[in-house]
């Protein structure tokens, strides 16, 4: 049964209802219908709900309502609401949604976005100049501002109405537990706290106990199915040899067409950089965007461009895995599996947001086939096999990738870095009992990256890899950037003269010791041990120390008694009518 916004008790303010109507939100999602009345009714809430279920409005509306209902007007530098988010992108998204409501207020509250990527001094100056009533922040930057003492933020927080910890499980995964504890220590205990997450963990339970007072635990599940992804989301998978993965992706994108929105997840930042460049060449009619965690200011601009675009492909890492709401994403493609199991669900949740229909496709290699059954059992995700597609572009992909690398050494470096970073990230998989580095088809992977040769790395040492390197003098591949090329040529000349590449520390060889010295050292160790034994024996004889107790050994009777006890316990477990009197 659909719940209307006007049915909320206590009644929502006019500016909130007008904003919801303007944004086209006519009915409440299950998480909104459950959580909003609780937060308005002076309860702390710890809510677990599937990704894309409308959690942002579930905390923004109660926060604004609680602040709006205070009899005393809010001062210029007095904070009523604090929202803590794990990533900049998610914080910016929350800020945009909040701004939609503030625009409808007669005297709007002042919000401040406190995130990394900018100078902390700029944040301080802005807060001093403009004032603030609601803060949206990432934990690291907020902790920095609180502990600096350059601005009396802790005093402004004494009137706080509500604290929100969004994507709390992700906050802990990213290592912000210490920062969160510091932030909580600056806040008054008389406040409402809401905690939102997509998954529940033991560490999250401890955070709930520390930060919330007698919380109401809310777990909103899909009514029709016990699954961890929205019911409007269709999940597909395809098992493909690594050599054919990129070719299959091309065939898939061509089949679906350029007039849709796609998000393609890669495992590493280097893979995003390399494959974005390569895909732009392979599919010139498509619009591509690249986004990863190592980008700073450009990252925010790129995300906004993709959000505003009617169609296009965003290649990214797991920086986009959580909470980011992008309109009308038709397909999520997992080109590489994520390092954590929960991230699989969150990646898929970038489509089929708030009741919209969407699809997700995961591309797996033959050595990863056991992951399908595992993810279905562990994360309650239903997966269907995607149909076969012709892989016609194998030779074209290889030729284009290798020509790119030959034409500019920058591409040669990117390809090698992408391959190496992928192998090393793969070794850190949470499911390394299923996804093992030793089971990888290194030759097939190298072909999918279009490598000219295999890079030197420990993971390939003493391993036979059936990969044929290109017959080429790799020192002849030059950079198009003249400055970089001149630097490389100078270093190459020094290397030819000295045998050591400039800037690379030469390996220190361990000096071998003469055999006579080694023998003497061994004799010294033996003599020390003999003297130690004699000293202990003497102390025992003089009664100054006790003999070491020998470990008791199990006799045959002991083993027999143990077997009888185990047999008795098993029988007791099976017999439901067993009582304590039966022991006698």
Order of alpha helices (4+ residues) and beta strands (2+ residues): beta-alpha-beta-alpha-beta-alpha-beta-alpha-beta-alpha-beta-alpha-alpha-beta-alpha-alpha-beta-alpha-beta-beta-alpha-beta-alpha-beta-alpha-beta-beta-alpha-beta-alpha-beta-alpha-alpha-alpha-alpha-alpha-alpha
